[in-house]
Amino acid sequence: MLDKSRPIPLYYQVKENLLEKIKEQFKVGDLIPSEAELQEQYKVSRITIRRAIQELVQEGHLYTRQGRGTFVSRPKVSQELNLITSWAETMEEMGMRPETKKIEYFEEPAPVNIARLLNIPIGDNVYKIVRLRYADGEPTCLMTNYLSPAVVPDLLEKGIKGESLYETLEKQYNVVLSRAEETVEARAAKASEAQLLNIKRGAPLLYATRVTYDITDRPVEVVISISRGDRYSYRIKLSGRKKTI
């Protein structure tokens, strides 16, 4: 099963073999064999097994319960950053069921940073939409959208149709989305965020700010997404190298 003659560390070989089994043999929530059982199975040290498991936990493939063992996690939601997709569309592409279980609409003066990103005068009103998003019944993302009433008049009265704001923009307001700029940061969950997302205070979050533009290069929306670090990831495709000569 393991090739000790290969220049690849044994813990990594164990990790890759376990990952293959997680994908092909185990189901979400299954208990994997204990460290002692894996040590006997792979004929390696307990330290080697422990390191392989720790990395799979860190990458979100497994999770541990004190006194109970190690279990298979739900797959992370992975969003490609080279396409403009809504959160709901990303969930559906992953074969997951998107839901919004809490939604609030406001009209308020734009915060200074939001006004600048939307390229509107400071103090102008904006529509603010706050949603708690679920994937397959699990709270995954706290999302706040800011839009100018000039772009989407009467949005508060009409509301969002379905799960996708982008679909509402395209079908009801004839907005053609062209490009987006997104910044992603990592930070710890505040108490209020942890309560909503059903995680511990201080758990890792991905904090993303996106500005989306239409075909005239007008800023259409600013969205701030706060996603669980154990349930969400971003994937970027890179190609080529900068010429040094």
ChimeraX attribute file (.defattr): number of C-alpha atoms within 10 A of each C-alpha:
attribute: neighborCount
match mode: 1-to-1
recipient: residues
	/A:1	9
	/A:2	14
	/A:3	10
	/A:4	10
	/A:5	8
	/A:6	9
	/A:7	7
	/A:8	11
	/A:9	13
	/A:10	21
	/A:11	20
	/A:12	16
	/A:13	19
	/A:14	22
	/A:15	21
	/A:16	14
	/A:17	15
	/A:18	20
	/A:19	18
	/A:20	12
	/A:21	13
	/A:22	19
	/A:23	13
	/A:24	9
	/A:25	10
	/A:26	16
	/A:27	14
	/A:28	14
	/A:29	13
	/A:30	14
	/A:31	16
	/A:32	17
	/A:33	13
	/A:34	13
	/A:35	18
	/A:36	12
	/A:37	13
	/A:38	18
	/A:39	18
	/A:40	12
	/A:41	11
	/A:42	16
	/A:43	13
	/A:44	15
	/A:45	15
	/A:46	15
	/A:47	12
	/A:48	20
	/A:49	23
	/A:50	17
	/A:51	16
	/A:52	21
	/A:53	24
	/A:54	15
	/A:55	15
	/A:56	19
	/A:57	18
	/A:58	11
	/A:59	14
	/A:60	19
	/A:61	22
	/A:62	24
	/A:63	20
	/A:64	15
	/A:65	8
	/A:66	6
	/A:67	6
	/A:68	9
	/A:69	13
	/A:70	20
	/A:71	21
	/A:72	21
	/A:73	20
	/A:74	16
	/A:75	15
	/A:76	17
	/A:77	22
	/A:78	16
	/A:79	20
	/A:80	13
	/A:81	14
	/A:82	12
	/A:83	11
	/A:84	17
	/A:85	17
	/A:86	14
	/A:87	20
	/A:88	23
	/A:89	18
	/A:90	17
	/A:91	20
	/A:92	12
	/A:93	12
	/A:94	15
	/A:95	12
	/A:96	16
	/A:97	15
	/A:98	22
	/A:99	19
	/A:100	18
	/A:101	11
	/A:102	11
	/A:103	13
	/A:104	11
	/A:105	16
	/A:106	13
	/A:107	15
	/A:108	13
	/A:109	15
	/A:110	22
	/A:111	14
	/A:112	13
	/A:113	10
	/A:114	19
	/A:115	21
	/A:116	13
	/A:117	16
	/A:118	22
	/A:119	13
	/A:120	17
	/A:121	11
	/A:122	15
	/A:123	12
	/A:124	14
	/A:125	20
	/A:126	23
	/A:127	21
	/A:128	22
	/A:129	20
	/A:130	18
	/A:131	19
	/A:132	20
	/A:133	24
	/A:134	21
	/A:135	21
	/A:136	13
	/A:137	13
	/A:138	14
	/A:139	21
	/A:140	24
	/A:141	26
	/A:142	21
	/A:143	19
	/A:144	19
	/A:145	20
	/A:146	26
	/A:147	24
	/A:148	23
	/A:149	15
	/A:150	11
	/A:151	15
	/A:152	19
	/A:153	13
	/A:154	11
	/A:155	19
	/A:156	16
	/A:157	8
	/A:158	11
	/A:159	12
	/A:160	17
	/A:161	13
	/A:162	11
	/A:163	16
	/A:164	16
	/A:165	16
	/A:166	22
	/A:167	19
	/A:168	19
	/A:169	19
	/A:170	12
	/A:171	12
	/A:172	14
	/A:173	13
	/A:174	11
	/A:175	18
	/A:176	15
	/A:177	20
	/A:178	14
	/A:179	15
	/A:180	20
	/A:181	12
	/A:182	13
	/A:183	10
	/A:184	13
	/A:185	10
	/A:186	13
	/A:187	13
	/A:188	17
	/A:189	23
	/A:190	14
	/A:191	13
	/A:192	10
	/A:193	21
	/A:194	18
	/A:195	12
	/A:196	13
	/A:197	21
	/A:198	13
	/A:199	18
	/A:200	14
	/A:201	15
	/A:202	13
	/A:203	16
	/A:204	18
	/A:205	24
	/A:206	22
	/A:207	21
	/A:208	16
	/A:209	17
	/A:210	17
	/A:211	20
	/A:212	21
	/A:213	20
	/A:214	15
	/A:215	11
	/A:216	9
	/A:217	12
	/A:218	14
	/A:219	22
	/A:220	23
	/A:221	25
	/A:222	24
	/A:223	20
	/A:224	20
	/A:225	23
	/A:226	25
	/A:227	24
	/A:228	26
	/A:229	22
	/A:230	23
	/A:231	21
	/A:232	18
	/A:233	16
	/A:234	12
	/A:235	11
	/A:236	11
	/A:237	7
	/A:238	7
	/A:239	6
	/A:240	5
	/A:241	6
	/A:242	6
	/A:243	5
	/A:244	4
	/A:245	3
